[in-house]
Amino acid sequence: MTLLANPHADDVDGWVRDHLLEVSCDSEVGRSRRFEGTQAAADAALAGLDIAGYARRRNEVLPVPARGATGLSPYIRHGLLTLPQVSLAATSGPAKDRQKFRDELMWQEYARHVYARLGRRTRRGLRFEPVVDSDRADDPWERSMACMAASVDELEQDGWLVNQSRMWMASQWTVRHGADWREGEDRFFAHLVDGSRAANRLGWQWTIGAGTGKPYGFSRWQVEKRAPELCDRCTHRDGCPVEQWPPERTLPPVHDDGSLSTDPDPDATAGPIDVRSTGTPEAVWLTAESLGDGDPALAAHADLPVVFVFDDPLLRRLRLSSKRLVFLADRLAELATTRVVEVHLGDPLVVLGDRPLATTFAPVPGARRLRSQLDVVELHPWPWLVRPNAGAIGSFSAWRRSR
């Protein structure tokens, strides 16, 4: 394990190059063209939230000024903003826009509930399993198609996409090309600064039909509707490979083990309702799920050092883009200006050892595994928008009914 010097705001990119580049998928450090991973940037984005026209424009792709997507997702994903906080901020604009925006926040919450309950079970289809029927060596995201070239470029340069572009890419990967959806989802996860196994994986599942049995049929029609300039400049404009709807297919159902219908231990899935204390902490352990100033454990212990661990074994397996690591380092550099911060690279179980810790419950399997083996003497509740219960999660509508 290695205790690293704290990143400094003046040279975060250089810090990532010196300490983390070798565990990334890049040969050079990249930074998102759009997002800075600081609380200041998150707060500014929330202060500028304008959802007027959101219901009509949230799926617009190009031109960029026509987009209605808010771009808050990277900050929500890493806990710089919470879903309850963002929901409360959505007070302006027409009622239909407020409702649609809050519906999308609820979808994010639903994704977290599914992942918190099922964990790695989400690595296979929830209800149906897409068939892998391609052994082609070419990239499913064929860049000679302007819609794919623009989407891949934005993914790799910004680490972010509007939802419509994500659906196009997932459908092209699996529904059109027949490639394994898990590999495409992993590639998304490597680059998206808002990448989470909860929202990212559930989005893929919905698009390719693993949740409904009805794949999303990406075709030229959607591109011409949402980004007409792409078709106008595409080399395939007179012979588009996605001109027609893809052929319909029946997906095989997966074995139902009952976990979509009920949760035998919803309290374990949801975490504590109140602070659970068994001792006196010596440090606050922050995770990538909750890095904001409002993190409950962080806010409760202004006098304690803060510890963040870049999980070396995990990062070497995931091979994330360096822009994701830069986003995290931005926040750590900012936090180090107001708090005593320790940044480590190593195995969290070794780094944290028997040190008495305060931390905030994170609804992901990796954090649950680590908490069970560490000396967490003070566990703070996760800021749910809707607390998980034992009800059905097989679909968004079933989940909403079960609340």
N, C-alpha and C positions, 0 to 999 in steps of 0.2 A: 504494500500500500504506500501511497505517496501523499504527503501533505503539501498542497500547492500554494504558492503565493497567490493572493487574491487577484482576480482580474481587475484592471483599472479601466475606467470609462474611456480614457484616451487611446487605449490600444487593446480593446477586447479581441479584435481579429488576430492580432499578433499573439495574444495569450492562448487562444484556441489553437493557432498554428504550432506553438511550442509544446503544448501539453496534450491536446486531444485530436490533432489531425490524424495521427496514426490509427485511431480507433474509428475513424469515419470512413465513408465511401469515396472521399475526394482526395485528389492529389494536391489541391490548393484550397485555401480557405475561401468559402463563399459566404456572403451575407444576403439575406432577403432584401430585394430592392424596395420592398414596401414596409416591412415590419421591424420595429426595434423592440426588444424584449424587456422594456422597463415599465415600472409602475406609472411613471410619468406619462409614457406613451399610451398606456391602457386608460388612464384617467382622462387624458385628452380625447381619446377616441370615444369614450363614454359621454363626455361633456358635449361632444359634437354629434351625438346620435340624432339622426333625423330619419324617421320611418315614414314620412309622407310619401305615398306611392309605393310602399314596400310590397303590398299584395300584388300589384300589377307588374313591378319591375324586378322582383327578387331573382328571377331566372334569366334576366337579360345578360348576355355575354359581351357583345360588342355593338356599338362603340362603348368604351369604358365609362364615359359620363352617363350613359343610359342605365347603368347597373343600379339595382336597388339593394344589393347585399351590403350589410353593414361593416364587414371586416372585423368584427369583434371576436371571432372564434379563436384566434391564437391566444388571446388574453383570457378567455373563458377556459380554454383547455388547460392552461397552466395556473389557474387560480388567481391571476392578477385581477380578474373580475369574476364574480360568482353569478350563477344563474338567477338567484333571488335579487341580487343587486341590479342586474341588467333588466329584469322584468319590472322592477319598481321604477326604473328610469324611463320606461317606454310610456310616457304620459301624454305626448303630443301627437298630432296627426289625426287623420280620420279614424273612426272606430274600427273599420274593416282592416286598416293597416295595423293598428295596435293588436287586434285579435290574431291576424295572421302571423305577426312577429312573435307573439307569445305562444302561438301554436308551434312555431319552429323551436322556441326555447324548450317547450315540452318534449319535442322530439329528441333534443339533446339529452334531456333528463331521462327519457325512456331508454335511450342507448346506454346510459350509465347504469340504469337498473338491470338491463339485460346482461351487460358485461359483469356487473358486480355479482349477480346470481350465478351465471353460467361459466364465467372465466374462459378457459381454453376450449370449452365446449363450443364456443362461437367460431372456432377454427374450421368447423364443418357446417354445412347448411343447417339452418334452424329447423326448417320443416321439409325442404326439398334440397336435393344435391345436384348442382349443375354437372353435366357430363363433360369431362375433358376429352376432346376428340381431335386434337391437333398436335402433330409432332413437328410442325413447321419451325424452322430455326429463325425466321425473320421476326422482327419486333412487331407485336400486335398493333402498336401505335405507329402505323405507317406514316412517316413524316412527309411523304409526297402529297398526302391529304392535308389541305390547309387547316381544317378543323383540328386535326391531330397535332400538326406542327405547332400551332398557336397554343394549344392546351399543354403540350409537353414543355414548351418553352416557359410558360407561366409557372408550371409546377416546379421546374428545375431552377428558375431564376428567382421567383417570388416565394416559393414554398406555400402557395395558396391558390385556390381556384374557386370560382362561384360554383354552386351546387350543380347547375346544368352541365358545366364542363366536366365535372366529376362523373356525372351519369353517362355522358358521351364516352368517356375514356373507359369506364368499367364495362359498359355494354360492348364497346369495340373489342376489348380484351377477351371477353369470355363469350358473349352471345354471338358476335360476328366471327371472331378468330378461333374460338374453341379452346383457348389457353386456360390454364389452371388459375382460377380467380384468386387463390391464396397468394400466388406469386405477384399478381397485379396489386393486390392489397398491400403486400409487403413493400412494393416499390412506392406506392403512395405514402405509406407510413415513413419510409426513409426520408422523404422530401418535405412533406407538409409540416409547416411550423405549428399547425393546429392538429397534427396527426395524433389520434388516440385509437387504441384498439376498440374502444366503445363506439364512437361515432363513425370512424373510418370504416370499420369492419361491418357495422350494421348498414351503412350506406351501400357498400358493395353487395351485401346480402339482398337488400331490397331491389337494387337495380338488376341483378342477374337472376332474380326469381327464386332465390333460396328461401325467402320468407313467405312468398305468396304462390309460387309455382308459375308465375307469369312474368317472364323476363321483359325488361324495358327494351323496346324495339327501336334503338337509335337508327335514324335515317337522315337523309338530306333535308327532309321537311323541317326537322327541328333546327338544323343549322341555319337554314334560310329564314326561319322565324326569329331566332335569337341572335344570330350574328351573320347577317346577309353578306357583309363585305368579304367574309371568308370564301364563300362559294364563288363570288365574283372574280377573285384573284387565284382560284385554285387551278392547278394544271389538269385536274380531273373534272372541270366544270361541264365538259361535253360528254363525259363518260364516268360518272360518279360510281365508285364501288359500293356506296350505301344509298344508291338512288331509290331502291325499293325496300319495303319492310323485310326484315329477316324472316326466314321460314319459322312458323310456330313449331314448338316441340314440347313434349310432355316430360317433365322432370320427375325422377324417381323420388318418392318420399323417404325421409330418414326415419330411423327407429325413434319412436316417442318414449323417452324414459320418464316422462311425467314432470320434468323440471320446467317446462314451459307453462304448465298448468298451476303449479303450486311450489312454494318455497318452504321446506321443512324447518328452516331456521332464519326467518326474515330479519331478526335482530343482528345476527352475524353478518348478513348481507348489508344492512343499513348502518351498522356501527352504533355507538352509544348515543342516547338522547341528551344526556348530561355529561359533564366532564367525569371521567373515570380515573380516580387517583388511588395509587397504592404506595406512594412514596414521594420523595423530594427530587425533582429532576436537576441535573447538572448542566444540561444543554437542551436546545430546541433542535430537533431533527426535522429539516424541511425536505419534502420530496418534490419532484417535478410536477405533481398534480396540484400543488398548493403553495405557490411562491409569493403570493401577494402580501402587502402590508396588513391586510385584514385576516390573514391566516390565524385561526383561533389560538393555536399554541404560541405562535410568534407574538401576537398581541398581548397574551397573558403574561409573558416573561420578558419584559424589556431589559432586564438586568442579566439575562443569560446569554452565553455565546450561541451562535447559530451554526449548525453543521449541515453541509450538503455534500453528498457523495456521488461523484460520477462513477457509476457501476461499471468497472472495467470489463469483467467477463460478459456482462449483458451487452455493452456497447460493441465489443468485438464480434458478438454474434449478430447484432442488429445492423451494424454498419450504417448508421444514420448519416444524412448529409451534414456537412459542417455548418450549414446555415441554421440547422436546428440547435446545434451546440452553441453557436454564437448567440442565438436568442436567449438561451439559458444563462450564458455567461454575462450578457447584458444586464440581466436582473441581478445576478450575484455581485457584479461590480457596483451597481446602484445601491444594493443593500449594504455593502461594505462601507459605504460612506456614512451610515448612521448606526450600524451595529457591528459588534465583533463577530466576524464570519470566518469559519474554517471551511476550506474547500479541499476535498480529497479525491484522489483517483485510486480506486481499488475495490475490493469486495466489501460491501456494506457490513456484512456480518463480522468481518475482521476489523474494519475501521471503527465501527461503533461498539463492538465487543460487549462488555458488561457495564458500559457507561449508562447511568440512569437518565432516561430521555423523556422529554415531553414532545408529543407530536400530534398532528391532526389526522384523524381517520381518513384514509384514501380508499375509495371503492374500486380497487384493482387487485387482482390476485397476487401480483408481485409484492405489493406493500403488505398484504395480509400475511404472506409467507415470512417476510422479514420481521414483522411485528411479533410473530409467534416465537421467534428465536432471539429477540433482543430484549433488553431490560427497559421496556416502555412502562414507566411508572405513572405517566399522566397522558391519557388519551382524550383528545378533544373531538366533539361531534363534527361530522361533515355538514357543510351548509346546503342541504338538499332543498330543491325547489318543491319537491313532493317526496316525502319519506317512503322508501320501499315497504311493501307489505307482502303477504303470502299469495296474492292473487295472480291471475294469468298474465303472461307477458308474451304470448305467442304472436301477437300483432299489436300495433299501436292502438287500434280501436279497442281491442280486448283489454289492454293495459289501462286505458283511460276509463273504461267501464268499471274495472276492478278497484279503482281508487276510492 
